Amino acid sequence: MNQLLEELKIFKREGDINLSSERKVWQDENLDDKTWNLLKEDSKYFIHQALSTPCLNALKSCDGVFLEDTQGRKYMDFHGNSAHQVGFRNNYVIGKIIEQLQTLPFSPRRYTNETAINLAKKLCDIAPDPLNKILFTTGGATANSTAIKLARAYTGKHKILSMWDSFHGATLDTISIGGESSFRYNAGPLLPGVEHVPPPASFRGIWCNGKGQNNYDKVLEYIDYVLEREGDFAAIITETIRNTVVQIPSQEYYQSLREICDKHNVLLILDEIPIALGRTGKLFAFENFGIVPDIVTLGKGLGGGVVPFAAVLTDERFDAFPEKSVGHFTHEKSPIGTAAAMATLEYMEQEQLLKRTLVMEEYLRGRLLHMKEKYECIGDIRGIGLLWGIEIVKDKQCIEPDNLLTEKIMYYSLSKGLSFKIGGGNTILLSPPLVIEKLQIDFALNILESAFSNFK
């Protein structure tokens, strides 16, 4: 027990702890010899790292809201690495990718192609003004890296202000602006000119019911002080909503942050890689807060849960460096990536997934708030759209995090057919596909209720 608690303490900032004793117990009870052999082969060839290898299980298929493992068991996936907005193996997206494969699967860098142009026009048309210029990349980390380069080129300044506990990618420059200890630990010298401030955080239901406390004023005061004290900052980069723990600042916070950036001539970069494209009920999460950033980065679900694909969206001011290669990726105007992204946007419109998400949000909110009243282990519930966090605590009065119980709930739920992520060590992250149905939400929440009852 003590060993497990120490393990949880080390990796408490991010969820799925692949070194924990609870994981080993689950595997011993649920995996057959064929699966164990696959995991051993995987472990033999892939470099071991926290949060992934060694892996938990092996999959053979996915469809809609479900994953299926090699033993034929299905799991409703409320995680999906935030890439499954339109569901797994979406037939419309797959069909458009196949069409593209049959004509132009690759476009060398010196050429353009109609598919890439159509997607660029689409994103610029649906984005709020003045966002009308774009660059494509192959992943979220490279999108954030490109955003930093654009900010430095435009301002002539090099410093970046970021938030502790944030995540912006796993490359050396993006772990520098990020604030996750499991990525930064022992990484050696990081990107110079990056400074951090505490993240905006709400406590005990500030988003759901208006009762609680937040640190918004203190964070804003700190940011204003840092920018006033040192005048060489190019940009602030922040997650519009902190995805892994579902911390959702107020509209007033973001409007004040926008004003502070303008006051100090500092750019505002919003990282929406896991939460854009309808996750919050809006196409862009920042639309919930009445502001427009200078740069926004998109990714994950943009590739339809099939193709790695991301984008940097900004405005004409940043189209001023023809002598610089601010992006220049081999697959920058990938016909396959852009076909997948266009199909994703088209499918979302055809199926009215933004409207559907708002309907499901109200139903999910009601059920989760009812659970909060029933179970002492729930300290807080925060959410928007189809992005929800349930904070697991030892006692509602002292709200001390209960990381061990959170892991027990996760593995119990996996055994019953529900998969989700843990964030911050004690936050159950519920992030289902936007195509999920009401009966499927009930199925998932019934499993969670069973877990809460089992361990209370």
Secondary structure as GFF3:
##gff-version 3
##sequence-region A 1 456
A	DSSP	alpha_helix	2	10	.	.	.	ID=ss1
A	DSSP	alpha_helix	21	30	.	.	.	ID=ss2
A	DSSP	alpha_helix	33	45	.	.	.	ID=ss3
A	DSSP	beta_strand	59	63	.	.	.	ID=ss4
A	DSSP	beta_strand	66	69	.	.	.	ID=ss5
A	DSSP	beta_strand	74	77	.	.	.	ID=ss6
A	DSSP	three_ten_helix	80	82	.	.	.	ID=ss7
A	DSSP	alpha_helix	91	101	.	.	.	ID=ss8
A	DSSP	alpha_helix	114	126	.	.	.	ID=ss9
A	DSSP	beta_strand	133	137	.	.	.	ID=ss10
A	DSSP	alpha_helix	140	155	.	.	.	ID=ss11
A	DSSP	beta_strand	159	163	.	.	.	ID=ss12
A	DSSP	alpha_helix	172	177	.	.	.	ID=ss13
A	DSSP	alpha_helix	181	184	.	.	.	ID=ss14
A	DSSP	beta_strand	194	197	.	.	.	ID=ss15
A	DSSP	beta_strand	202	203	.	.	.	ID=ss16
A	DSSP	beta_strand	213	214	.	.	.	ID=ss17
A	DSSP	alpha_helix	216	229	.	.	.	ID=ss18
A	DSSP	beta_strand	233	239	.	.	.	ID=ss19
A	DSSP	alpha_helix	251	263	.	.	.	ID=ss20
A	DSSP	beta_strand	267	271	.	.	.	ID=ss21
A	DSSP	three_ten_helix	285	288	.	.	.	ID=ss22
A	DSSP	beta_strand	295	298	.	.	.	ID=ss23
A	DSSP	three_ten_helix	300	303	.	.	.	ID=ss24
A	DSSP	beta_strand	310	314	.	.	.	ID=ss25
A	DSSP	three_ten_helix	316	318	.	.	.	ID=ss26
A	DSSP	alpha_helix	335	350	.	.	.	ID=ss27
A	DSSP	alpha_helix	353	374	.	.	.	ID=ss28
A	DSSP	beta_strand	378	384	.	.	.	ID=ss29
A	DSSP	beta_strand	387	392	.	.	.	ID=ss30
A	DSSP	alpha_helix	403	416	.	.	.	ID=ss31
A	DSSP	beta_strand	418	419	.	.	.	ID=ss32
A	DSSP	beta_strand	421	423	.	.	.	ID=ss33
A	DSSP	beta_strand	427	430	.	.	.	ID=ss34
A	DSSP	alpha_helix	438	455	.	.	.	ID=ss35
###
